[in-house]
Amino acid sequence: DNGIAELKEVSKANYTVEEIEAPQGYEKDSTTRDIKKEDFNTASGSTITLTIKNKKKEVKKKSTSFSVEKNWVLDPALATNKPDKVTVSVLKNGVKDENLTVELSAANGWKASFSNLPKEDANGHEIVYTVSEENMAGFNAAISGTDENGFTISNYNGGRVVIPVTKIWKGNG
């Protein structure tokens, strides 16, 4: 429990000591240590002490990054003017995160990105990210994509129907 191992009543002989398995959460020390028969003669009370140090495993937090892009599909016959900017929010498992919003406009090419977002919550459950935007009078929105491939928000006016499709290739072939 406290990291001390003791081997009692052994013959004075040559030994090799090697760590077989590291404690949970630590890296194995693969150093081989030799104990010579002569070491027992110089040891106090025939006790030989070896120190094996294990480094704590570095836990890499899983994170994700994604982009969001706005497309405008405008019917020139309609007088609806597109706004100068729109606000896009990130949703974590369907819940809007007030700290993750961005304004898209012509100044940023109607594009933005979010990075270093945790892929798991405090309990180790995967977080599913989506995006939403504020409603705009005269426009309908269609959102496609994933946090792996990025999101596209297409806004259209008039009688057109935009059907978002995201093709995701996984595996071989």
Secondary structure by P-SEA (a helix, b strand, c coil): cccbbbbcccccbbbbbbbcccccccccccbbbbbcccccccccccbbbbbbbbcccbbbbbbccbbbbbbbbcccccccccccbbbbbbbccccccccbbbbbcccccccccccccccccccccbbbbbbbbcccccbbbbbbbccccbbbbbbbcccbbbbbbbbbbcccc
